[in-house]
Amino acid sequence: MGDHTTNKIHPVSEVNIKSVAPPPHASSSLRHHLRPPSPPPQMKAKRGFSCCKCLCWSLSILITLIIIIGATIGILYLVFKPKIPQYSVDRLTISQLTLNLDFSLYARFNVQITAINPNKKIGIYYQKGSRLSVWYKNTNLCQGSLPVFYQGHQNKTVLNVALAGQNQYGRTLLAAIQEQQQTGRIPLDLKVDVPVKIELGKLKLMKVRILGNCMLIVDSLSTNNKISIKATSCKFRLKL
């Protein structure tokens, strides 16, 4: 009988398995694989398209509003043809210019002003809080206010406004005025600040202010005497 070859299975000895750290270059690769996947190019394109579309809509709405507002203002201007009111200082009188015991100067003026509304379709509501003041070389002599009233279309109104004030440097101020009076030309500045509401037809607009300066040259500042206004120059503007 032939020899039978017997295969023997030998036990394999246990091998100690040790954890092996990955090489340095493998750590960056591993971190790369752990990052969340970036959105596909189509998603990025859609997001950018949405932002661009939103911006275009916003610009379109803004341009439309500007066109509507501009067209409305243009129509109102053509229909109502607004003109700024005209003012003139007709007369100035002084009822009191007194040096007090404490050397303060008390002044009381009366100014006659003519206000003209040249507009055919615009009325003017004169509001509370107006201020008129007379100045001599940057020194406030007196102040007052216009009455509250409504001025209709193409209306002419004559106003008599009382102004009063007291200055603590009266002695020096009175001496300067008396010296200037010898020349026969005393410069005065009438400052105007008046809040008004404009009426377009039956529509009342928001409150605006009429600001103005009237440079006056008078011959004297004597009390209870007729004062001659030799020259006057007025400028007025509207302030929103």
C-alpha positions in Angstrom: 0.0 0.0 0.0 1.3 3.3 -0.9 2.3 5.8 1.7 -0.4 8.3 2.6 0.9 11.7 3.2 -0.8 13.3 6.2 -1.1 17.1 6.2 -0.8 18.4 9.7 -2.2 21.6 10.8 -0.1 23.5 13.2 -1.6 26.1 15.5 -0.6 29.7 14.6 0.8 31.7 17.4 -1.1 34.9 18.4 0.3 38.0 16.9 0.2 41.3 18.9 -1.6 43.8 16.8 -0.5 47.4 17.5 -2.2 50.4 16.3 -0.1 52.2 13.8 -0.4 56.0 13.4 -1.1 57.1 9.8 1.7 59.0 8.2 1.5 62.8 8.5 0.4 63.3 4.9 -2.5 61.0 5.6 -4.0 63.2 8.3 -4.8 66.1 5.9 -6.3 63.6 3.5 -8.4 62.2 6.3 -9.6 65.6 7.3 -10.5 66.3 3.7 -12.7 63.2 3.6 -14.4 64.2 6.9 -15.5 67.7 5.6 -19.1 68.0 4.5 -19.5 67.8 0.9 -19.7 71.1 -1.0 -22.9 71.8 -2.8 -23.0 70.9 -6.3 -22.4 73.6 -8.9 -26.0 73.7 -9.9 -27.1 74.7 -6.3 -24.5 77.4 -6.2 -25.7 78.8 -9.5 -29.3 78.8 -8.4 -28.5 80.6 -5.2 -26.5 83.3 -7.0 -29.4 83.7 -9.5 -31.9 84.2 -6.7 -29.8 87.0 -5.1 -29.4 88.7 -8.5 -33.1 88.4 -9.2 -34.0 89.9 -5.7 -31.6 92.8 -6.3 -33.1 93.5 -9.7 -36.6 93.5 -8.3 -35.6 95.9 -5.6 -33.9 98.3 -8.0 -36.9 98.1 -10.3 -39.3 99.0 -7.5 -37.1 101.9 -6.3 -36.8 103.3 -9.9 -40.5 103.0 -10.3 -41.2 104.9 -7.1 -38.8 107.6 -8.1 -40.5 108.0 -11.4 -43.9 108.1 -9.8 -42.8 110.8 -7.2 -41.1 112.8 -9.9 -44.1 112.7 -12.2 -46.4 113.7 -9.3 -44.3 116.7 -8.4 -44.1 117.7 -12.0 -47.9 117.5 -12.5 -48.5 119.5 -9.2 -45.9 122.1 -10.4 -47.6 122.5 -13.8 -51.1 122.6 -12.3 -50.5 125.0 -9.3 -47.4 126.9 -10.5 -46.1 127.7 -7.0 -44.3 130.9 -6.2 -42.6 131.9 -3.0 -44.5 134.7 -1.0 -43.2 138.2 -1.2 -42.4 140.4 1.8 -41.4 144.0 2.3 -40.7 146.3 5.3 -42.7 149.4 4.9 -42.2 151.3 8.1 -40.2 151.1 11.3 -40.9 153.1 14.5 -39.3 153.1 17.9 -41.5 153.6 20.9 -38.8 153.0 23.5 -35.1 152.9 23.7 -34.1 153.3 27.3 -31.0 152.7 29.4 -32.0 151.1 32.7 -30.4 151.6 36.1 -28.6 148.3 35.7 -27.2 149.7 32.4 -29.2 147.2 30.3 -30.9 148.6 27.2 -34.6 148.1 26.7 -35.9 148.5 23.1 -39.4 148.4 21.8 -39.9 148.6 18.0 -42.9 148.4 15.7 -42.4 147.0 12.2 -44.9 147.2 9.4 -44.6 144.3 7.0 -46.5 143.7 3.8 -47.0 140.0 2.9 -48.1 139.1 -0.7 -49.2 135.7 -1.8 -48.9 135.7 -5.6 -50.3 132.2 -6.1 -53.7 131.7 -7.8 -54.4 128.2 -6.4 -52.2 128.1 -3.2 -53.2 129.3 0.3 -50.8 129.8 3.2 -51.5 129.0 6.8 -49.2 130.9 9.1 -48.5 128.8 12.2 -47.4 129.4 15.8 -43.7 129.6 16.6 -42.7 132.4 14.2 -39.8 134.6 15.2 -38.8 138.1 14.0 -35.8 139.8 15.4 -34.0 143.1 14.8 -30.1 143.1 15.0 -27.5 145.8 15.0 -24.1 144.6 14.1 -24.6 141.0 15.4 -26.3 142.3 18.5 -30.0 141.4 19.1 -32.0 144.5 19.9 -35.6 143.0 20.1 -37.8 140.2 18.9 -41.4 139.3 18.3 -43.7 137.0 16.3 -46.2 137.1 13.5 -49.9 136.5 14.3 -51.5 133.1 13.3 -53.6 133.7 10.2 -54.6 132.3 6.8 -53.6 134.1 3.7 -55.7 133.3 0.6 -55.0 133.2 -3.1 -53.4 136.4 -4.5 -53.9 138.1 -1.2 -52.1 141.1 0.2 -51.9 141.5 4.0 -50.4 144.3 6.0 -49.0 143.3 9.4 -48.0 145.5 12.3 -45.6 143.5 14.5 -44.4 144.7 18.0 -40.9 143.7 18.9 -39.3 144.1 22.3 -36.1 143.1 24.0 -33.4 143.9 26.6 -29.7 143.8 26.2 -27.3 143.6 29.2 -24.6 145.6 27.5 -26.8 148.6 27.1 -24.3 151.3 27.8 -21.8 150.2 25.3 -24.5 149.4 22.7 -26.3 152.8 23.1 -23.0 154.6 22.7 -22.2 152.7 19.5 -25.7 153.5 18.1 -25.5 157.2 18.9 -22.1 157.4 17.2 -23.4 155.6 14.1 -26.4 157.9 14.1 -24.2 160.9 13.4 -23.5 159.4 9.9 -27.2 159.2 9.1 -26.9 155.6 8.1 -27.6 152.9 10.7 -27.5 149.3 9.5 -30.2 147.0 10.9 -30.9 143.3 10.1 -34.4 142.0 10.3 -34.3 138.1 10.5 -37.5 136.1 9.8 -38.3 132.5 10.7 -41.9 131.6 10.1 -43.5 128.1 10.0 -46.3 127.7 7.5 -48.5 125.1 5.9 -49.2 125.2 2.2 -52.7 124.5 0.9 -52.9 123.0 -2.6 -56.6 123.2 -3.4 -58.1 121.3 -0.5 -54.9 119.4 0.3 -52.7 120.6 3.2 -49.1 119.8 2.8 -46.5 119.2 5.6 -45.2 122.2 7.6 -42.3 124.2 6.1 -40.4 127.3 7.2 -40.0 130.6 5.5 -36.6 132.0 6.3 -35.5 135.5 5.3 -33.2 138.4 6.0 -33.9 142.1 5.3 -31.0 144.4 5.4 -32.2 147.9 6.3 -30.4 151.3 6.4 -32.2 153.8 8.5 -31.3 157.4 9.2 -31.8 157.3 13.0 -33.1 155.3 16.0 -34.7 158.1 17.9 -37.8 157.4 19.9 -41.2 158.8 18.8 -39.7 160.3 15.7 -40.3 159.3 12.1 -37.6 157.0 10.9 -36.7 157.0 7.3 -35.7 153.7 5.7 -33.1 154.7 3.1 -32.4 151.3 1.7 -33.7 147.8 2.0 -32.7 144.4 0.6 -34.7 141.2 1.4 -34.0 137.6 0.6 -36.4 134.7 1.4 -36.4 131.0 0.9 -38.4 127.9 1.9 -36.9 125.2 4.2 -38.4 121.8 4.4 
